Amino acid sequence: MTFFFKRMAAGAVLSVGLALPVAAAECIAPANPGGGWDFTCRQIGKILYDIGQVDQPVQVTNMAGGGGGLAYSHIVNERTDDADVIVAASSATTTRLAQNAFGGMTADQVRFVGAIGADPGVIVVSADSPFQSLTDMMEAMAADPGSVAFAGGSAAGGFDHLKVLQLAKRAGIEDIRTIRYIGVDGGADAITQTIGGFTQGMTGDMSEVVGFINAGEVRVLAVLTDERVPGFDDIPTAKEQGYDVVAVNWRGLYVPKDISDDEFQAWADKLQAVADSDDWKAAMEANGLAPFTKVGGDFQSWVDGVIAETVELSREIGVIQ
């Protein structure tokens, strides 16, 4: 198994045409090339080297399987004290861990070291919707939870669904099982459902709706970030409308659990240096990511809170027991 992964890692280095020796540091992307986790490893790894945070290029290993579960198991079972490996993660990682999708493995078997960019969550209505604000929508749901149906690109209990449930909780809706949610095949289909009047709202990510915003087909009631998103400054956050929900598809990393606190902090510092670099700002702009920087202990604490709430909401709607 170890030999197989080393061969994979070496192949990943050769595939990007690096002539330098294989680095000590390795970034595992728990998916095939081309997706969000692969982007995280390749961009962060490249910038770590370009700005002098590592002495040699970071090797990228693609380890697809189990929606991230294969890579997670590899770290937990084989490399739990390896300080030279980092693993790409996102909101999907913590949602799956909270819902026991990794075969009994739990979030406390690794350490989440940081996130430095995110695709912001959004709540969207059609351009002709009677809802002019998130408060309008939440008040309608509080009065009659079944009167507002949402479409989203994740299955029931997935991340898009959870965004709505978090807002419903903040609006005082006690029985969140009454919230109507339709999971469809991706954000574009969810938008189509809403524009067509089949649902009253869409829950998704900013990157999925930009084209529809520019075409004037939808109105974004809220962005689920701490602050307004640059370039979309006219869209208010849910927080400023009185609903303390931050739900973003963050791009970040975890590391093995049993590395030392100093080694954990060293990775946090390196990730902060990437976040502060002009190279990363350019990469975010080119790929539609918004600023979202949490590193070290602050990020681990935030992840712990997100997972706890995801477990609670998932139990309430019957996704887990």
Salt bridges, closest charged atoms under 4 A:
GLU26 OE1 - ARG79 NH2 2.79
ASP38 OD1 - ARG42 NE 2.89
ASP50 OD2 - LYS46 NZ 2.57
GLU78 OE1 - HIS74 ND1 3.75
ASP82 OD2 - ARG79 NH2 2.96
ASP160 OD1 - LYS163 NZ 2.91
ASP175 OD1 - ARG177 NE 3.05
ASP205 OD1 - LYS163 NZ 2.81
ASP226 OD1 - LYS239 NZ 2.88
GLU240 OE2 - ARG228 NH2 2.51
ASP244 OD1 - LYS239 NZ 3.91
ASP261 OD1 - ARG111 NH1 3.21
GLU309 OE2 - ARG170 NH1 3.00
GLU316 OE2 - LYS169 NZ 2.70
